[in-house]
């Protein structure tokens, strides 16, 4: 009877071993849309940026062995630009602006640049002294995916607490012409990351183990039948 029990336990362990997943999502900002601070941007090209971080729970090793981490990063934005001629002459030129999110973390396997598919421009302007031109709103969205199976990187995703994933959001504004123009760029945006852990929740026995277990199962069953006849 003991041999029969052992065989059943070995077979049960083999059946239990399988791939499972668990997922977590974090938003930036968590409250939804939050405006970026307006900035006075001189002609010639400059960038407005902010940084924050996603926080994702680490994989609980009590569930099994982590084999893969996958992620999806989504961003969208809505921008608005005001141009003002501060000089004493007519200013003519064009303007382009766009935005991107960069998520790059050493040791985690993440290095993603997500650029919304719609950006502003080119806008052609002819501004008299003191005039202001409002451009927009304009916006777009994009997403990017990635994964890692590198053992050293998986170890950094495993344990207690959260994984902190820095996020850099950069809005780039480029002006051509109009040496005395001032541009005020206001933007709202949001982003989120969805992380999926793939893991094995059991140990898969070697083929020889199955053969041995089946043999034990046969011996145990035979012994059990003899005991019942007795």
Order of alpha helices (4+ residues) and beta strands (2+ residues): alpha-beta-beta-beta-beta-beta-beta-beta-beta-beta-alpha-beta-beta-alpha
